[in-house]
Amino acid sequence: MKKVLVIVITGCVLFINHGIRAVAAEDDGLPLSALEGTYSFTAHGSQFLCVKDTPPFPFAKCGSPGTIGLPFTLVDVGTSTSSNGTSCSTFTETDSDLPVDISPPFVGVLDLLRI
């Protein structure tokens, strides 16, 4: 019984090893042209910024004396188009205070070109 088990395990190891080698030998990578096209994306997250509590409110290390924390929620929506190794992306980001208060959200549009 032990001999049969050893033979089966050895056969499986050799078969799996041969299959992995065949896949690795045939893998030339994904050509860039296969990724060309237009894609859409969305992202959602949160961010916590610390600033000094006096104007002009520069960024500061959180927890240091004289700082305040500003929590935000972020939502991004955009598109990206790529062709011949060049891509162009445009996305819109909305930043809102947490908890929601009287201040309006910030909305910004960002265009990126990667050559």
N, C-alpha and C positions, 0 to 999 in steps of 0.2 A: 504493500500500500504506500509506503514511504517513497519507493522508487517511482511510482506513478505520479505522485504529488511533485517530486523533484523534476521529473520530465515535463510535466505540464507547466510548472513555474518557469523552467528554463526556456521552454518554447515560447511562452508569453513574453519573457524578457527579450528574447532575440527578435520576435516579431515586432514588438513595440519599438525596440531600438532601431530596427531596420526602417520602420515607418517614419520615425522622427528624422533619421538621416536623409530619407528621400525627400521629405518636406523641406528640410533645411537646405538641401542641395538645389531644389527647384525654386526657392524663394529669392527672387531678384529685387524684392522691395516693391512698393506700390508706386507706379509712375505718377508724376505730378499731373499729367493730363487726365488721369482718372478722377482727380478731385476738382476739376474745373466745373463751374456752374454757379448758381445763385443759391444761397442758404439764408434762412431766417433764424433768429435766436431771441430768446428771452432770458432774463436773469432777475432774481429777486434776492435781496439780502438786507443786512443791517450794518450800520457803522456807528462807532462811538468816537467822537473827536473831543480832545481836551484843548482849551484855549485859556489864555490869561483873562482875568475878569475885568481888565481895563482896556479902553480903546488903544490901538486899533485891533485888539483881540488876536494877537499872534498865537500860533500853535504852541502848545506847551506839553511837558511830560505829565501824564495823568497822575494825580495824587500829590503833586507838588503844591506848596502853599500858593494861594492866590489864583487857583485855576478853577474852571467850571467845566462840566461835561455836557456834551450835546449829542444825544442819541438821534439817529436818523434811520429811516427805512428807505431802501433804494429799489427802483424798478427800472429795468432796461429792456427796450424792444428795438430790434434792428435787423439789417440785412447785410450780407457780404457777398460780393461777386468776385470770382477769380478766373483768370485766363492767362495762359502763357507765363505762369510764375508771378504774375502781378495780381494783387487783390485790392479791392476798394470796399470799405465798410462804412456804413452810416448807422448810428444808433441814437436813440433818444433816451435820456435818463431823467427820472423824476425823483427828487429827494424831498421827503416829508419829515417833519418833526415827530418824535415819539415822546410822550403821548401827543396826539393831534391837538393843536391849539389854534390861536387866532392868526398866526403867521402863515402866509401862503407857501405852497411848495415851490421848490426851485425846479425848473425844467430847462434842460440843456440838450443841444444837438451837437454831436461830435462826428466829424468825417475823418477817416483814416485811409491813407494810401500806402500800401506796402509794395515796394519794387524789389 
